[in-house]
Amino acid sequence: MLKNVAAVLLDGVHPFELGVLCEVFGLDRSAQGLPVYDFAVVSAEGPVLRTHAGFTISELHGLDRLEEADLICVPAGDEYVVRDYPPELLDALRRAVDRGARVLSVCSGVFTLGAAGLLDGRRCAIHWMHSAELARAYPLADVQPDVLYVDDGPVVTSAGTAAGIDACLHVVRQEHGPEVANAIARRMVVPPHRDGGQAQFIERPLPVACDTVGGVLAWMERHLDSEMTVEQLAERAHMSPRTFARRFQQETGTTPYRWLLRQRVLLAQELLEGTDETVDSIAGRSGFGNAAGLRHHFLRTLGTTPNGYRRTFRGPTRVA
């Protein structure tokens, strides 16, 4: 269970990305029945740090604080792409992963993880502007330039600022279940979940407000247990199948099939975590037809079985 979180800073840290970490992990929300983390802000470069915005931060913990953290977060910073990193910080990050802790980067913070060798042989996300530089700097990393975030074992990496929120909520969801993550998201007034494989940017930034596929998306969400084809959805949107598929991709950053599959998996996850329904019943409600279909897609999407997922995520106390 995630209890101890540290954000480690370098000179030139971006305040907004640091604020994301403080907002998700640093606030006491116990009055709402939410978990409280032992949260600390750590300096890797002296007692006072300059931020990218020009002001300074002081009263910071030393690097020894990282030794007890379950999760170490590295926010973005100015010139992180080309700078040198303190060897003591890189050693601390490697030790953390070796002892079973997780590390999470926001945007250019991923270069710190690369310098520590933690990206070698792993998939990782980065803001699209820096993807080529990351691939050149760390050729053993499998850079994913067009996704929001990547969870590869103990290393979680995210793209731009908003994607850092998604990655943090993803970790909370894994550790405490969807109800806790959703409650924190509601307090932050952000979407409770965006799939890490979603595109970083889309041609139309507000798909839910569009006059093209917004209504179809709402209908699809209400009928996840129904069979549906692109042709049927296109007819509902009063478009040709080709036009509908193109508009859907433009407005959501993914295909109708991938979007529908992800929503069905998410519904199945929530039912497995929050109900005692049988796997067959959940498969029917979430649109997979039967337990075999649900198992197939769970293995492909999450790398585990429905029963294995339920055993893992039924433990934490739920939020009323």
N, C-alpha and C positions, 0 to 999 in steps of 0.2 A: 504494500500500500504506500502510495506517495505521501510523504510527510514533510520532508526537508528539501527546500529549494533554494538555490543560490543563483543570482545573476552576476556574472563576472564581466567587468568593464575594462576597457582600454582607453587611452587618451583619444579624444575625438568621438566618443560615443554619441549616437543619435538619440536625443531625448525621447522622441515618440516611441521608438522601438523598445527602449528601456521602460517607458510607461506602460506598454502592452504587457510586459512581464510583471510589473508591479500590480497592474489592474487584475490580472488573472490569478496570480499566486500570492500577492502581498496584502490583500485586504482581508479583514476579519469579517466574515459573513456568517458567523456562528448563530446570530440571531435568526437567520433564515434556515437554520439546520444544515448549512453547508460546511464542508471541511475547512479547517484553518491550517495553513502551512507555516512551518517555521522558515520564514523567508529572510534572506540576507542579500545585501548588495555588496559585492566584493570588488576591490581594486587590484588589478594586476600590475599597476605602474605608479605606486606611491600614494601618499595620503590625500592628495587633491588631484582631481582629473578635470580636464577641460572638455566640455561638450562641443558637438558640432555647431550648436546654436550660439556659442560664445560664453555662456556662464559656466561656473565650476561646480563640482560636487565634492563634498568632503565628508568626514565622519564615516568612512567606509571600512569594511572588514578587510583583513589580510587574506592572502591566498590559502592559509591554513584552514580557513572556514570551508573550503571546497571538499576537504577530506571527509566531512560528515554528510554531504549532500546526496540525496537520492536522485536529484535532477539538477544539472548545471546548464544554465541558459546563457548564450552569448548573443547579445543584440548587435545590430549593425553599427558601423562607425565610419568616420571619415578616413579615406585612404587605406582602409583595411585590405583592399585588393593588392596593394603593392608594398606594404610595410613589413618590417621584421617583428616577430613576436617574442616576448620574454620566454626563455627556455623553461623557467620555473612554472609558467602557466601551462605550457605544452605538456610538461611532465605531469602536472596535476590532472589535466584532462585525460591523459592516457591511463593514469592510475585509477581514475574514477571509473572508466569503462572496464578496466581489468577486474575491479571489485564488484561489478554488476550495476553501477549507476548508469543513468541515461544522460545524454547531452542533447541540447536543442539549440539550433541557431536560427536567427532571424536575419534574412537577407544576407548582407555581406559578412555577417558573423561566421558564415560557413567557411570563409578563408582561414579563420583561426583553427577550425576543426581539421581542415586540410593540412595546415602546417604541422599539426600534431599527428598526422598520419591516420586519422580516423575515417577518412573518406576512401582509402584504398580498398578496392574491391566492393564498394558499396554504391548503391544508387543515392543520388542527392539532388536537392532542388536549389535553385538560385534565381534571383531576379534575372529576367531575360536579357537585360543590358550587360550583365557580367558573366553570362554562361560561357562564352568563348574564352574569356580570361581564366575562368575556373578550370575549364577543360585543359587549357595549355599549362597552367600551373601545376595541376595534379592529374596527370594522364591516366593514373590507375583508378580514378574515380569515374563512376558511370553517371555523368551529368544529365539531368532531365530538365531541359531548358524551358519547357512549356507547361509545367504543372505547378500547383499551389504549394504543396509540401510533399515530402517523402518520409516515411517511417521505415527505416531499414535496421531492424534490431535495436541496439541501444542508441542509435544515432538518428535524430529527427531533424530534418533541415527544411527551411521554408523560403519562399520567394520574397516578395515585397512586404510592406508593413501589414496590410490586411491579412495576407497569408500567414503572418506570424501569429495573429489572433486565431486563425483556423488551426494552426499546428498546436498551439497551447490548449485549445479546447479539445482537440483530438486526444492529447495526452490525458487530460482530465476525464474524458469519456472512457478511455481505456482503463483508467485506474478506479474510477468511482461510478461509472455507468452513465447512461444518457440523461437521466433526470437531473443529476448534479451539473453536468455540462450545460444542459438546456437552461437550468436556473441561473447559472453564471452568465450565460449568453443573454438572457432576458434582462438581467441587471445592467449589462453592458450595452444593451440595445443593438445587438449584432445577430446575424443568422446563427442558429445553434449548430449547424453542421454544413460544411461544404466539402465535398469529396476531394481528397488530395490530388486525384488525377484530373480534376477540372482544369480547363485552360486558364492561364494567368490573365489574359485579357480577351475580350470579345468585341466584335465590331459594334454592337449596340450595348451600352453599359447598363441599361435597366430593363432586362428582359421581362420582368413581371409587369411592367407598365406598358408594354408594347401592345399594339392592336393586332398583331399577327398570331403568335403562338401562345400568348399569355393565357388566354381562355382555355386552350387545349391542355396546357400544363396543369391548370387547376383541375380540369376534368380527369386527367390521367392520375393525379394524386388521389382523387376520390374513388378511383376504380382500379386500384392496383391488382385486384384479384381477377380482373377481366382480361380476356384475350384481346389483343389489339395489334393491328398492323399499321405500317406507314400509310398504306392506302386509306385505311379507315380514318386515321388521324387527319390525313390531308383533306379528306372529304368533310370532316367536322370543321376544319379551318377554312373550307371553301377555296382550296388551292389544289394544284396538281401535286402528285407525290414528289416530283423532283423539286418543285419550288418549295414545298413544305420542308423537305429534308434540308435544303440549303438555308432557309430562314431559321430553322431550328438550330442548326450548327452555328449560325451567326449570332443568335440571341442567347444561347446557353453555353456555348463553347464545347458542346459534345453532340453525339448523335442521339436520335430518339431511343434506340435500343440501349445504349449505355446509360442514358438518363433513367429510363424505366427500370433497368436492372439494378442500378444503384439504389433507387427509391424502394424497390422491393426488398433488397438486402437490408436496408436500414429499418424497414418495418419489421422484418423477421428478427433482427437484432433486438429491437425494443420489446417484441413479444416474448422472446426467449429470456430476456432479462427481467421483465416485469410481470409475467404471468406464469401459470402452471399448465397452460395448454400443451397438448401433445405436439410433437414435431409435425405430424401429418396435418393437424388442424392449422398450425402456423403456416405450413407450406401452402395450404389452400387459401388462407386469408391474405397472404402476401403475393399470391399470383404464381407460385412455382408448381402448383398442381398436386404434388405428392412429396413425401419425405426424400425420395431419391433425387428429385429435381432440386430441392432445396439444398441437399447435401452437396450435389455437384457444383452449384454456384457458390456455396459457402467455401468450399475447398479452393475454387479458382480465385475468388475475390479476397477472402480473409485468411486462407491457408489453414483452416481448421474446420471441424464438423459442427453441425448445430448443437449436438449434445456436448461436445468439448467446449464450445463457446458458452453454453449455458452454465456449465460447471465453473468456468473461469469468472463469469461476471454476475453470478447470482449472490455473491458473498457480501458486498458492501451494503451498509445501511442506506435505505432509500429516503429520499426527500418527500415529505407530504405534499 
